[in-house]
Amino acid sequence: MREFLVEASEIVESMATGFSLLDEGRRKGRVKPSQLNDVFRAAHSLKGLAGMFGVEAIGILAHEMETLLDGLRLGRVTLDDGVMDLLYACADAFTRSLGALKAGEPDDMETASNLVERLQRAASKAGGGASEAASVLKLSAQALSVLTEYEEHRLSENLRERRPIYRVSAPLPLDTFESDLSMLTELLTSIGEVITTLPSADNTGTGIDFDLIVATNAPDHELTTKLRGLSTAYGVERVDRQTAAPTGSGDGGEGAHLAEDDMLSLRQVADTVRVDIDKLDELMGIVGELVLARGGLTRVTDELKNQLGYRGIAVDLHRLVRTVERRISDLQSAIMQVRMIPLGQVFDRLARVVRRVASGLGKEVDLRLAGEETELDKLIVEDLVDPLMHLVRNAIDHGLEAPDDREGMGKPRAGTLRMRAFPRGNHVVLVVEDDGRGIDEVAVRRTALERGIVSEDQVGALTQRDVWNLIFDPGFSTKKAVSETSGRGVGLDVVKHNIARLSGIIDVHSEAGQGTTFTITLPITLAIIQSLIVHCRDQVFALPLASVLEIVLITETDLCFVDGREMVEVRGDTLPLLRLDEHFAISGPRPVSADDEEHFEGLGYVAVVGLAQHRVALFVDDVTGQQDIVIKSLGAYLSNVRGFAGATQLGDHETILVLDVAALVSEFIERNERRPGRAPLPG
């Protein structure tokens, strides 16, 4: 069953991607037969796989979908909005069924039965008609008689679209005909559609002769030139008109041979191995232990150099340690690459959501994607789907106006929704942007006042950024009516918590009448974490770098009080100050510099950290370096201690606690906003 779930999930994912391509081609007025064939084969494979493992609901549904797709391939069924909606619904049903099976739940036979009936109704509307290919093609009756129904349909479709039809004669040597025919087919497919391959009626007897029927808009001379690059023995004749254009004759003794460049471009090798993510996690854990051991080796080497100087065994050990460091870094990078998957897989799912939501709301949406090749850790990607789905739904429902309203405002009828991703250092940035109405500041202020989030005295003092941050509050929604899409006030609250759980940061920017942009910044991975080693009085902590925006050295003059709260000025922004020693009630001595004991007097560092849309300045006494760490659990007895994500080990075997930035900031904000008469903390 585990093997079935893995294999079926891959098939359903490729099928859903194929549906998106079909939908895109349909809107452009040209559906590629190869794409229809791909989803048809996917449905057939899923049907066979489900039958082998006895998964009845998926097997029945895949069978009926295969029938409908065959009707589309043969031109008997029209690919309209209704059929596309049905295909998307089937993909969603497959995904839900696989999820239920993974959780040990039974098949949802009721949903499958409903979709089966819809598929049967759609397939029953199939039309038909005899092909007229025989009357307009210069092909023998014998050749036409062996065409399959699908091949005959493709001939008719290409004739209807006035694409020239050619017969390529290929006399091939007996010992290499299989590879030669494959190369020839690859070449012809790159410039047109190979409708069928038939044994030639004019067989010379010295090898095996084939006729390939090809539809292409490529000029005659281009087709001839490309074929001559393979072999002078190939002949080309246009068969959709009476005037033949024979080209290329030769002795055919050498057969078809690809030029070196063509050989490289046509050769396809798929060297892939399916690996369970749990095994990769185990490997990453081992690498994490090696990272800790590397730190210990470095410490021992430094001590030896201090004792012996840079000579003898100290030099040899130093070189060996440097080699080990490089190899561990290479190993860490290689395993990370295996865990990474492109965000295009998420974008494909979101494209289906966009279409379904827009259709349900009667809106027109022009979806534009960029950066699909950007990669993230698989475990992060899985938790990213829900937040992005909420943002997309909100953009269509709250952001984009109705088509008629947009026209009245001088905008295109179709609203533009952009999703793009790009790497930034050890992070990935995702942007969801629309050109709709923007955030209604007046409505947000009014709702915040009605819900008691702010008082009448405070509402007027809110900055624009404060107003934007309010939309992330639990239960916040300016919609009066609850619909299937929104209005329940759970969307952006879920987004905030999910992004925070991934050590991510979310920013929002909006302009009235112009649109809204959400920007999400995420670490590439959470497996091995880069951290800052910070000191708070006599305690040492690891601060995950993924949550740190910047580190700034401050003086007493940078501190101030606003509404009774201690704040700090950082590059022109006023941020709430969270003193780590006060938060944890640490009362030990502050660290001092051996060279200048007054250096730290009245000074310290603030790490500007983020939790979703909030920004807080975390005050520490000193920052002594950066290190890769592996977080270890504190165990069942200490798991409920807030503010710590776990523990880690430094190179000198010292065990230190790892700060949980999300918990720290969340508790700090809650504690401050519970104080009477306090407005929300600035972002």
HELIX and SHEET records of a PDB file:
HELIX    1   1 ARG A    2  LYS A   28  1                                  27    
HELIX    2   2 PRO A   33  PHE A   53  1                                  21    
HELIX    3   3 GLU A   56  ARG A   73  1                                  18    
HELIX    4   4 ASP A   81  LYS A  102  1                                  22    
HELIX    5   5 MET A  109  SER A  124  1                                  16    
HELIX    6   6 ALA A  133  VAL A  136  1                                   4    
HELIX    7   7 ALA A  141  SER A  145  1                                   5    
HELIX    8   8 GLU A  149  ARG A  160  1                                  12    
HELIX    9   9 PHE A  177  ILE A  191  1                                  15    
HELIX   10  10 ASP A  220  ARG A  228  1                                   9    
HELIX   11  11 GLU A  260  LEU A  266  1                                   7    
HELIX   12  12 ILE A  277  LEU A  308  1                                  32    
HELIX   13  13 ILE A  313  ARG A  339  1                                  27    
HELIX   14  14 GLY A  344  LEU A  361  1                                  18    
HELIX   15  15 LYS A  378  ASN A  394  1                                  17    
HELIX   16  16 ALA A  395  GLY A  399  3                                   5    
HELIX   17  17 PRO A  403  GLY A  408  1                                   6    
HELIX   18  18 GLU A  441  GLU A  450  1                                  10    
HELIX   19  19 GLU A  456  VAL A  459  1                                   4    
HELIX   20  20 GLN A  464  LEU A  470  1                                   7    
HELIX   21  21 GLY A  491  ARG A  501  1                                  11    
HELIX   22  22 LEU A  545  SER A  547  5                                   3    
HELIX   23  23 GLU A  556  ASP A  558  5                                   3    
HELIX   24  24 LEU A  580  HIS A  583  1                                   4    
HELIX   25  25 VAL A  661  GLU A  673  1                                  13    
SHEET    1   A 4 GLU A 193  PRO A 199  0                                        
SHEET    2   A 4 ILE A 208  ALA A 215 -1                                        
SHEET    3   A 4 ILE A 165  LEU A 172 -1                                        
SHEET    4   A 4 GLY A 235  ARG A 238 -1                                        
SHEET    1   B 2 MET A 340  PRO A 342  0                                        
SHEET    2   B 2 GLU A 375  ASP A 377 -1                                        
SHEET    1   C 5 VAL A 365  ALA A 370  0                                        
SHEET    2   C 5 GLY A 415  ARG A 424  1                                        
SHEET    3   C 5 HIS A 427  ASP A 434 -1                                        
SHEET    4   C 5 GLY A 515  PRO A 523 -1                                        
SHEET    5   C 5 ILE A 505  GLU A 511 -1                                        
SHEET    1   D 5 ASP A 622  ILE A 629  0                                        
SHEET    2   D 5 ILE A 529  CYS A 536 -1                                        
SHEET    3   D 5 GLN A 539  PRO A 544 -1                                        
SHEET    4   D 5 THR A 655  LEU A 659  1                                        
SHEET    5   D 5 PHE A 644  GLN A 649 -1                                        
SHEET    1   E 6 VAL A 548  ILE A 554  0                                        
SHEET    2   E 6 GLY A 604  LEU A 611 -1                                        
SHEET    3   E 6 HIS A 614  VAL A 620 -1                                        
SHEET    4   E 6 ASP A 573  ARG A 579  1                                        
SHEET    5   E 6 ARG A 565  VAL A 570 -1                                        
SHEET    6   E 6 LEU A 559  VAL A 562 -1                                        
END                                                                             
